Amino acid sequence: MRRRNGAGNRPIAILLACSLTLLAGACGSSGGAGDQPKVELTIATFNEFGYTELYDEYMAAHPNVRIVERKAETVDAHIKNLDTNLASGSGMADIEAMEIGWIYKYLAKADQFVDLREYGAAELKDRWLDWKVAGATTQDGRVIGYGTDIGPEAICYRRDLFAKAGLPTDRAEVAQLFSDWPAYFAAGRRFKQKVPGSAWYDSAVLTWEAMRNQLIQAYYSNQDRFLGAENQLLKTTWDQVVQGSAHGLSARLPAWTPAWNKAFKTDAFATMACPGWLLGVIQDNAGNWGKGKWDVADVFPGGGGNWGGSYLTVPKQSPQAAEAARLAAWLTAPEQQVKVFKKVGSFPSTLDAYDDAQVKSQVNPYFNNAPVGQIFVNRARAVILKQHKGPREGEINQIFSAALTKVDEGKQNPAAAWTSALQGAEQAANTRSSG
């Protein structure tokens, strides 16, 4: 675990904090803590944001601030707490983290969150990739969140299984196989002919997730109208995935289950859509058995895709919004994003971080010394800029994913599952005004 900076580094921390003079009152008096009123800032997160040492650094530079983290074990637990406190009008933290798959729900409730333009967001917007800023911006221009990490996607693949199937193993040559999704599925069918005992990918649902995230409009129009059956691109995506299941390309392994975890130490599947954070999951699950077998290709079918990432928001319930916005801006600055990347592997969303040697020169020995830093910088820049998601995006996608799981497991035919998913999704879309 990385050790905390000592007192000798405090001037650097103060300099970093003072660089945020774009924000109101970015630096206080240089006097001791007794010169200023004590401010306690709460920040609600989930899983692992890697912020513990950053909190210490910020408090060292701001002796009047005390940071208290409320960490939920899962995204779902965090959202439940957030919704309860939002509905009751009290109890929210000064900073609330928002997972990218759910922030669209809260964009529809933007009047309950601080418009960060009041605290310098307009001046800071060039920090981030355009699509990251857009994800927390309402149609009328209000900015409710500062971007933390992202999950740009590449393709992870098993070199040994590719060799067994007579496919290229060099990552540059592998990238040539996956120019688009039809090419990806076609390569999978060729693989299955040579290696019938292994699947091409882990599950239909995660493949669907990767493909759906590339659609500019999946479930909603730009005016937040549920599209349903009229979106032919969504149906085409569904058809490709269910056809893959019919051809035996899916290992039918629901993500995060014990069976999925154990499968990484077997020849169960040969490829998977792979955001940067998933490399650690593969390594943890496959252990020494998988070292040298897995690699990463600098490609994603159809261009770019993103799976994962979050934002920091400031609810209007906070009695100290200016202080909270200042901390949120500092935590998401390029310098801090690089530190978090080094500590827990969360990939930065800030452009300046991509020029940092610690990011772009990173090599992963487990994945055959793949230049993962440069690969994921390239993948981040390839993500669609104008993707639109609506207020019930998360709930609706859960409905479609559940239906697709039934198809993948042979429990329901594709046509019936599609109809059921449309009906459930329309009902969810029509209840969007509730908590």
C-alpha positions as CSV (number, residue, x, y, z in Angstrom):
1,M,0.0,0.0,0.0
2,R,1.4,3.4,-0.9
3,R,2.5,5.4,2.1
4,R,1.2,8.8,2.9
5,N,3.4,11.8,2.1
6,G,5.3,13.1,5.0
7,A,5.2,16.6,6.4
8,G,8.1,17.6,4.1
9,N,5.7,17.4,1.1
10,R,3.1,19.7,2.6
11,P,4.1,22.8,0.5
12,I,3.4,20.7,-2.7
13,A,-0.1,19.8,-1.4
14,I,-0.8,23.4,-0.6
15,L,0.4,24.5,-4.0
16,L,-1.9,22.0,-5.7
17,A,-4.8,23.2,-3.6
18,C,-4.1,26.8,-4.3
19,S,-4.0,26.1,-8.0
20,L,-7.8,25.9,-7.9
21,T,-8.2,29.7,-7.6
22,L,-10.8,29.4,-10.3
23,L,-13.1,28.2,-7.5
24,A,-14.5,30.6,-5.0
25,G,-12.1,31.1,-2.1
26,A,-9.8,28.2,-3.1
27,C,-7.3,28.9,-0.4
28,G,-7.9,30.3,3.1
29,S,-5.7,32.0,5.5
30,S,-2.2,30.7,6.0
31,G,-2.6,30.8,9.7
32,G,-3.3,27.8,12.0
33,A,-6.4,25.8,12.4
34,G,-7.5,28.1,15.2
35,D,-7.8,31.1,12.8
36,Q,-10.7,29.4,10.8
37,P,-13.9,27.8,11.8
38,K,-13.8,24.0,11.6
39,V,-15.7,22.5,8.6
40,E,-16.7,18.9,8.4
41,L,-17.4,17.5,4.9
42,T,-19.0,14.2,4.4
43,I,-18.5,12.2,1.2
44,A,-20.6,9.2,0.3
45,T,-18.9,6.6,-2.0
46,F,-19.1,2.9,-2.8
47,N,-16.7,0.1,-3.5
48,E,-13.2,1.6,-3.6
49,F,-12.5,5.1,-4.8
50,G,-8.9,5.1,-3.5
51,Y,-9.3,8.5,-1.8
52,T,-8.1,7.7,1.8
53,E,-4.6,9.2,1.3
54,L,-6.0,12.1,-0.7
55,Y,-8.3,13.0,2.2
56,D,-5.2,13.2,4.4
57,E,-3.4,15.4,1.9
58,Y,-6.3,17.7,1.5
59,M,-6.8,18.1,5.2
60,A,-3.1,18.8,5.7
61,A,-3.4,21.6,3.2
62,H,-6.7,22.8,4.7
63,P,-6.4,22.5,8.5
64,N,-9.9,23.9,9.0
65,V,-11.4,20.9,7.1
66,R,-12.3,17.5,8.4
67,I,-13.4,14.9,5.8
68,V,-15.6,12.0,6.8
69,E,-16.3,9.2,4.3
70,R,-19.4,7.1,4.2
71,K,-18.6,4.1,2.1
72,A,-21.3,1.7,1.0
73,E,-20.2,-1.8,0.1
74,T,-22.1,-1.8,-3.3
75,V,-23.5,0.6,-5.8
76,D,-27.0,-0.7,-5.1
77,A,-26.7,0.0,-1.4
78,H,-25.3,3.5,-2.1
79,I,-28.2,4.3,-4.5
80,K,-30.8,3.1,-1.9
81,N,-29.3,5.4,0.7
82,L,-29.1,8.2,-1.7
83,D,-32.8,7.8,-2.9
84,T,-34.0,7.6,0.7
85,N,-32.3,10.8,1.8
86,L,-33.1,12.6,-1.4
87,A,-36.8,11.8,-0.9
88,S,-36.8,12.8,2.8
89,G,-35.0,16.1,2.2
90,S,-32.3,15.4,4.7
91,G,-29.4,13.0,5.4
92,M,-27.4,13.4,2.2
93,A,-23.6,13.8,2.4
94,D,-22.0,17.0,1.3
95,I,-20.6,15.1,-1.7
96,E,-22.5,12.2,-3.2
97,A,-20.7,9.9,-5.7
98,M,-22.7,8.8,-8.7
99,E,-22.0,5.7,-10.8
100,I,-22.2,6.5,-14.5
101,G,-25.0,4.0,-15.1
102,W,-27.3,5.8,-12.7
103,I,-26.4,9.5,-12.9
104,Y,-29.0,9.9,-15.7
105,K,-31.7,9.2,-13.2
106,Y,-30.5,12.2,-11.1
107,L,-30.1,14.5,-14.1
108,A,-33.9,14.5,-14.1
109,K,-33.7,15.8,-10.5
110,A,-31.0,18.3,-11.2
111,D,-32.8,21.0,-9.2
112,Q,-31.9,19.0,-6.1
113,F,-28.2,19.2,-6.8
114,V,-25.8,22.2,-7.0
115,D,-25.1,23.5,-10.5
116,L,-21.3,23.4,-10.3
117,R,-21.0,26.2,-12.8
118,E,-21.7,28.4,-9.7
119,Y,-18.3,27.3,-8.4
120,G,-16.1,27.3,-11.5
121,A,-17.3,24.2,-13.5
122,A,-17.4,26.2,-16.8
123,E,-13.7,27.2,-16.4
124,L,-12.7,23.6,-15.5
125,K,-14.7,21.7,-18.2
126,D,-11.7,21.4,-20.5
127,R,-10.1,19.1,-17.9
128,W,-12.1,16.1,-19.0
129,L,-13.0,14.2,-22.1
130,D,-16.0,15.9,-23.8
131,W,-18.2,12.8,-23.3
132,K,-17.4,12.6,-19.6
133,V,-18.5,16.2,-19.1
134,A,-21.7,15.6,-21.2
135,G,-22.7,12.7,-18.9
136,A,-23.3,15.0,-16.0
137,T,-24.7,17.9,-17.9
138,T,-28.5,18.6,-18.3
139,Q,-30.0,19.7,-21.6
140,D,-30.2,23.2,-20.3
141,G,-26.5,23.2,-19.5
142,R,-26.4,22.7,-15.7
143,V,-23.4,20.6,-14.5
144,I,-24.2,18.4,-11.5
145,G,-21.0,16.3,-11.3
146,Y,-17.3,16.3,-11.7
147,G,-15.9,13.3,-13.5
148,T,-13.8,10.7,-11.6
149,D,-12.7,7.6,-13.4
150,I,-13.9,5.9,-16.6
151,G,-13.8,2.4,-18.0
152,P,-12.6,2.6,-21.7
153,E,-12.9,-0.9,-23.3
154,A,-10.5,-3.0,-25.2
155,I,-10.7,-6.8,-25.9
156,C,-8.9,-9.2,-23.6
157,Y,-8.1,-12.6,-25.1
158,R,-6.5,-15.9,-24.4
159,R,-3.3,-16.2,-26.5
160,D,-3.1,-20.0,-26.0
161,L,-6.7,-20.6,-27.1
162,F,-6.2,-18.4,-30.1
163,A,-3.1,-20.4,-31.1
164,K,-5.1,-23.6,-30.6
165,A,-7.7,-22.3,-33.0
166,G,-5.2,-21.1,-35.6
167,L,-5.9,-17.4,-35.0
168,P,-3.2,-14.8,-34.7
169,T,-1.9,-14.2,-31.2
170,D,0.1,-11.0,-31.7
171,R,-2.1,-8.2,-30.2
172,A,-1.7,-6.0,-33.3
173,E,-2.9,-8.8,-35.5
174,V,-5.7,-9.7,-33.2
175,A,-6.9,-6.1,-33.4
176,Q,-7.4,-6.5,-37.1
177,L,-9.9,-9.3,-36.4
178,F,-12.3,-7.0,-34.6
179,S,-13.1,-4.0,-36.8
180,D,-16.8,-4.2,-36.0
181,W,-19.2,-6.5,-34.2
182,P,-20.1,-8.7,-37.2
183,A,-16.4,-9.4,-37.6
184,Y,-16.1,-10.2,-33.9
185,F,-18.9,-12.7,-34.0
186,A,-17.6,-14.2,-37.3
187,A,-14.2,-14.7,-35.6
188,G,-16.0,-16.4,-32.8
189,R,-17.8,-18.8,-35.1
190,R,-14.4,-19.8,-36.7
191,F,-13.0,-20.2,-33.2
192,K,-15.8,-22.6,-32.2
193,Q,-15.2,-24.8,-35.3
194,K,-11.6,-25.3,-34.1
195,V,-12.1,-25.3,-30.3
196,P,-15.6,-26.6,-29.7
197,G,-15.0,-27.2,-26.0
198,S,-14.5,-23.4,-25.3
199,A,-16.9,-20.5,-25.8
200,W,-16.0,-17.2,-27.5
201,Y,-17.0,-14.9,-24.6
202,D,-18.2,-15.2,-21.0
203,S,-21.8,-14.2,-21.3
204,A,-24.4,-12.7,-23.6
205,V,-25.2,-10.0,-21.0
206,L,-21.7,-8.5,-20.8
207,T,-21.5,-8.5,-24.6
208,W,-24.8,-6.8,-24.8
209,E,-23.6,-4.2,-22.3
210,A,-20.6,-3.5,-24.4
211,M,-22.6,-3.1,-27.6
212,R,-25.5,-1.1,-26.1
213,N,-23.1,1.4,-24.6
214,Q,-22.0,2.3,-28.2
215,L,-25.4,3.3,-29.3
216,I,-26.0,7.1,-29.4
217,Q,-29.6,6.3,-28.4
218,A,-30.4,3.0,-26.9
219,Y,-33.5,3.3,-24.8
220,Y,-34.3,7.1,-25.0
221,S,-34.5,9.8,-27.5
222,N,-32.6,13.1,-26.9
223,Q,-35.8,14.4,-25.5
224,D,-35.9,11.6,-22.9
225,R,-38.8,9.8,-24.7
226,F,-38.7,6.0,-24.3
227,L,-38.0,4.6,-27.8
228,G,-38.9,1.0,-27.2
229,A,-39.6,-1.1,-30.3
230,E,-39.1,1.8,-32.7
231,N,-35.4,1.7,-32.1
232,Q,-34.3,-0.7,-34.8
233,L,-30.6,-0.4,-33.8
234,L,-31.4,-1.7,-30.4
235,K,-33.3,-4.7,-31.9
236,T,-30.4,-5.3,-34.3
237,T,-28.0,-5.4,-31.3
238,W,-30.3,-7.8,-29.5
239,D,-30.5,-10.1,-32.5
240,Q,-26.7,-10.2,-32.8
241,V,-26.3,-11.2,-29.2
242,V,-29.0,-13.9,-29.1
243,Q,-27.7,-15.3,-32.4
244,G,-24.3,-15.6,-30.7
245,S,-25.9,-17.6,-27.9
246,A,-27.6,-19.8,-30.5
247,H,-24.2,-20.5,-32.1
248,G,-22.6,-21.5,-28.8
249,L,-20.4,-18.4,-28.5
250,S,-21.5,-17.6,-25.0
251,A,-20.2,-19.5,-22.0
252,R,-23.5,-18.6,-20.2
253,L,-21.6,-17.4,-17.1
254,P,-23.4,-14.5,-15.2
255,A,-20.8,-12.0,-14.2
256,W,-19.6,-11.9,-10.5
257,T,-21.0,-15.4,-9.7
258,P,-18.8,-18.1,-8.2
259,A,-19.0,-20.0,-11.5
260,W,-17.8,-16.9,-13.5
261,N,-14.9,-16.3,-11.0
262,K,-13.8,-20.0,-11.2
263,A,-14.0,-20.0,-15.0
264,F,-10.9,-17.8,-15.4
265,K,-8.8,-20.8,-14.3
266,T,-10.3,-22.9,-17.1
267,D,-10.6,-22.8,-20.9
268,A,-14.3,-21.8,-20.6
269,F,-14.0,-18.8,-22.9
270,A,-11.4,-17.0,-25.1
271,T,-12.3,-13.3,-25.2
272,M,-14.2,-10.6,-23.3
273,A,-15.1,-7.0,-23.5
274,C,-12.5,-5.5,-21.2
275,P,-12.5,-2.1,-19.5
276,G,-9.2,-1.2,-17.8
277,W,-10.4,-2.0,-14.3
278,L,-11.3,-5.6,-15.3
279,L,-7.7,-6.5,-15.8
280,G,-7.3,-6.7,-12.0
281,V,-10.4,-8.9,-11.8
282,I,-9.0,-11.3,-14.4
283,Q,-5.6,-11.4,-12.6
284,D,-7.2,-12.0,-9.2
285,N,-9.5,-14.8,-10.5
286,A,-7.0,-16.5,-12.9
287,G,-4.0,-16.2,-10.5
288,N,-0.7,-17.8,-11.6
289,W,-2.5,-20.2,-13.8
290,G,-3.5,-17.4,-16.2
291,K,-0.3,-15.4,-16.3
292,G,1.0,-15.3,-19.9
293,K,-2.3,-16.8,-21.2
294,W,-4.2,-13.5,-21.2
295,D,-3.4,-10.5,-23.4
296,V,-5.0,-7.1,-24.3
297,A,-5.6,-5.9,-27.9
298,D,-5.9,-2.2,-28.6
299,V,-9.2,-2.5,-30.3
300,F,-12.9,-2.4,-29.6
301,P,-15.4,-3.6,-32.2
302,G,-17.1,-0.6,-33.9
303,G,-14.8,2.0,-32.4
304,G,-14.9,2.9,-28.7
305,G,-16.9,1.9,-25.7
306,N,-17.0,2.7,-22.0
307,W,-18.1,0.5,-19.1
308,G,-17.7,2.1,-15.7
309,G,-16.8,5.4,-14.0
310,S,-18.4,7.8,-11.6
311,Y,-19.0,11.5,-10.8
312,L,-18.9,13.6,-7.6
313,T,-22.0,15.7,-7.0
314,V,-23.0,18.2,-4.4
315,P,-26.6,18.0,-3.2
316,K,-28.4,21.2,-2.3
317,Q,-29.0,19.7,1.1
318,S,-25.4,20.5,1.9
319,P,-25.1,23.5,4.2
320,Q,-21.5,24.1,2.9
321,A,-21.8,23.7,-0.8
322,A,-18.9,26.0,-1.7
323,E,-16.5,23.9,0.5
324,A,-17.9,20.7,-0.9
325,A,-17.5,21.8,-4.5
326,R,-14.0,22.9,-3.8
327,L,-13.1,19.4,-2.4
328,A,-14.9,17.7,-5.3
329,A,-12.9,19.7,-7.8
330,W,-9.6,18.9,-6.1
331,L,-10.3,15.2,-5.8
332,T,-11.1,15.0,-9.6
333,A,-8.1,17.1,-10.8
334,P,-5.6,15.4,-13.1
335,E,-2.9,15.2,-10.4
336,Q,-5.3,13.4,-8.0
337,Q,-6.6,11.1,-10.8
338,V,-3.1,10.0,-11.5
339,K,-2.5,9.2,-7.9
340,V,-5.7,7.1,-7.7
341,F,-4.7,5.3,-10.9
342,K,-1.4,4.4,-9.4
343,K,-3.0,3.2,-6.2
344,V,-6.2,1.3,-7.3
345,G,-6.0,1.3,-11.1
346,S,-9.0,3.5,-11.8
347,F,-8.5,5.0,-15.2
348,P,-8.4,8.8,-15.4
349,S,-11.0,10.9,-17.2
350,T,-8.9,14.0,-17.4
351,L,-6.9,14.8,-20.5
352,D,-3.8,16.0,-18.8
353,A,-3.5,12.7,-17.1
354,Y,-3.0,11.0,-20.5
355,D,0.3,12.8,-20.9
356,D,1.6,11.7,-17.5
357,A,4.4,9.2,-17.9
358,Q,2.9,7.1,-15.0
359,V,-0.2,6.6,-17.0
360,K,0.8,6.3,-20.7
361,S,3.9,4.2,-20.1
362,Q,2.3,1.6,-17.9
363,V,3.0,-2.0,-18.9
364,N,1.2,-5.0,-17.4
365,P,3.6,-8.0,-17.0
366,Y,0.6,-10.4,-16.3
367,F,-0.8,-9.7,-19.7
368,N,2.4,-10.4,-21.7
369,N,3.8,-6.9,-21.0
370,A,0.9,-5.3,-22.8
371,P,1.3,-1.5,-22.9
372,V,-2.0,-1.0,-21.1
373,G,-1.5,2.6,-20.3
374,Q,-1.3,3.6,-24.0
375,I,-3.9,1.1,-25.0
376,F,-6.5,2.6,-22.6
377,V,-5.6,6.1,-23.4
378,N,-6.3,5.3,-27.1
379,R,-9.5,3.5,-26.1
380,A,-10.7,6.5,-24.0
381,R,-10.3,8.8,-26.9
382,A,-12.3,6.5,-29.2
383,V,-15.5,6.6,-27.1
384,I,-18.6,8.1,-28.7
385,L,-19.0,11.8,-27.7
386,K,-22.8,12.3,-28.0
387,Q,-24.3,9.3,-26.4
388,H,-27.6,10.0,-24.7
389,K,-29.1,8.1,-21.7
390,G,-32.4,8.8,-20.1
391,P,-33.6,9.1,-16.5
392,R,-34.4,5.4,-16.0
393,E,-31.5,4.0,-18.1
394,G,-30.2,1.8,-15.2
395,E,-33.5,0.2,-14.4
396,I,-34.4,-0.4,-18.0
397,N,-31.1,-2.0,-18.8
398,Q,-31.5,-4.3,-15.9
399,I,-34.8,-5.4,-17.4
400,F,-33.2,-6.1,-20.8
401,S,-30.3,-7.9,-19.2
402,A,-32.5,-10.2,-17.2
403,A,-34.5,-11.1,-20.3
404,L,-31.2,-11.7,-22.2
405,T,-30.0,-14.0,-19.4
406,K,-33.1,-16.2,-19.8
407,V,-32.3,-16.5,-23.5
408,D,-28.7,-17.2,-22.8
409,E,-29.6,-20.0,-20.4
410,G,-32.2,-21.5,-22.7
411,K,-35.1,-20.6,-20.4
412,Q,-37.0,-18.4,-22.9
413,N,-37.0,-17.9,-26.6
414,P,-35.6,-14.6,-28.0
415,A,-38.9,-13.3,-29.4
416,A,-40.8,-13.8,-26.1
417,A,-37.9,-12.4,-24.1
418,W,-37.8,-9.3,-26.3
419,T,-41.5,-8.7,-25.9
420,S,-41.3,-9.1,-22.2
421,A,-38.4,-6.7,-21.9
422,L,-40.1,-4.1,-23.9
423,Q,-43.2,-4.3,-21.7
424,G,-41.2,-4.1,-18.5
425,A,-39.1,-1.2,-19.8
426,E,-42.0,0.8,-20.9
427,Q,-43.6,0.5,-17.5
428,A,-40.3,1.5,-15.8
429,A,-40.0,4.5,-18.2
430,N,-43.5,5.7,-17.3
431,T,-42.7,5.7,-13.6
432,R,-39.6,7.9,-14.0
433,S,-41.0,10.7,-11.7
434,S,-40.9,8.4,-8.6
435,G,-37.9,8.2,-6.2
